[in-house]
Amino acid sequence: MLDLTAAFGGGTIGVLGTLAALELKKKEVKERSQCPYCSGSGQLTCATCLGGGTVMLAGRSGSPAGSKQSCPSCEGNGYITCVNCKGDGKVVPTMLDGTVSRDPESELEDIGMT
């Protein structure tokens, strides 16, 4: 009976260890595939308005000094599309990445671990 308990305990620990290692590997692969500029979001904070969406006018062309206007660079959004990944959030576009399945059937295929 003791052998059966030891075998069951050892098998359980082995399976849990494998699952934990697999989850860590999936996280690591996803982090490596993210765009380094936008951290995978696909967006960058607008440098003109610093994310506020508005800019102060200097009082030229008939407008009073100090009035606010929607930012012309980001159209008032406060962010622009990442110039490195073109908004995809990945280092290498999916269509050029040969390790990633085009039609993944599992989460492992989605990150190229099959």
C-alpha positions in Angstrom: 0.0 0.0 0.0 2.9 2.3 0.8 4.3 1.8 -2.8 1.0 2.8 -4.3 0.8 6.0 -2.2 4.4 6.9 -3.1 3.7 6.3 -6.8 0.6 8.4 -6.8 2.3 11.2 -4.9 5.3 11.2 -7.2 3.2 11.1 -10.3 1.1 14.0 -9.1 4.1 16.1 -8.2 5.6 15.3 -11.6 2.5 16.4 -13.5 2.1 19.6 -11.5 5.8 20.4 -12.0 5.4 19.9 -15.8 2.3 22.1 -15.9 4.0 24.9 -14.0 7.0 24.7 -16.3 4.8 24.8 -19.3 2.9 27.9 -18.0 6.2 29.7 -17.4 7.4 28.8 -20.9 4.2 30.1 -22.5 4.5 33.4 -20.6 8.2 33.7 -21.6 7.5 33.1 -25.3 4.6 35.6 -25.3 6.8 38.3 -23.6 9.6 37.7 -26.1 7.2 38.2 -29.1 5.9 41.5 -27.9 7.0 44.8 -29.5 9.7 46.4 -27.3 8.5 49.9 -28.0 4.8 49.6 -27.1 5.1 46.5 -24.8 2.5 44.7 -27.0 -0.2 47.3 -26.8 0.2 48.6 -30.3 -0.1 52.2 -29.1 2.4 54.9 -28.0 1.7 58.0 -26.0 1.5 61.0 -28.2 4.7 63.1 -27.9 2.9 66.3 -28.9 0.3 66.4 -26.2 1.9 63.9 -23.8 -1.3 61.8 -23.8 -3.6 64.6 -22.8 -5.3 64.9 -26.2 -5.2 68.7 -26.2 -2.5 71.4 -26.8 -2.3 75.0 -25.8 -2.3 77.6 -28.6 0.4 80.3 -28.6 -2.1 83.0 -29.8 -1.2 83.0 -33.5 -3.6 83.4 -36.5 -6.4 85.2 -34.6 -6.9 82.8 -31.7 -6.4 84.0 -28.2 -3.3 83.0 -26.3 -3.7 80.1 -23.9 -6.8 78.5 -25.6 -6.8 74.7 -25.9 -7.2 72.8 -29.2 -7.5 69.1 -30.0 -4.0 67.7 -30.6 -3.3 67.6 -34.4 -0.9 64.7 -34.1 -3.2 62.2 -32.4 -6.5 63.8 -33.2 -7.3 64.1 -29.5 -6.9 60.4 -28.6 -3.7 60.9 -26.6 -2.0 58.0 -28.3 -0.7 57.1 -31.8 -0.2 53.8 -33.5 3.1 52.2 -32.8 5.5 52.9 -35.6 7.5 49.8 -35.0 4.8 47.1 -35.0 2.1 49.1 -36.9 -0.3 48.5 -34.1 0.0 44.7 -34.1 1.9 44.5 -30.8 4.4 41.9 -32.0 8.0 42.0 -32.9 7.5 39.9 -36.1 4.2 40.2 -37.9 2.1 36.9 -37.8 2.2 36.5 -41.5 6.1 36.4 -41.5 6.5 34.3 -38.4 6.9 30.7 -39.5 6.8 29.2 -36.0 3.2 30.3 -35.3 0.3 28.4 -36.8 -2.1 30.4 -39.0 -5.1 28.5 -37.6 -4.2 27.5 -34.1 -6.2 24.7 -32.5 -4.7 25.1 -29.1 -3.0 27.7 -27.0 0.3 25.9 -27.5 0.0 26.2 -31.3 -0.8 29.8 -30.9 2.7 30.5 -29.5 4.5 28.0 -31.7 5.1 25.3 -29.1 3.9 22.1 -30.9 
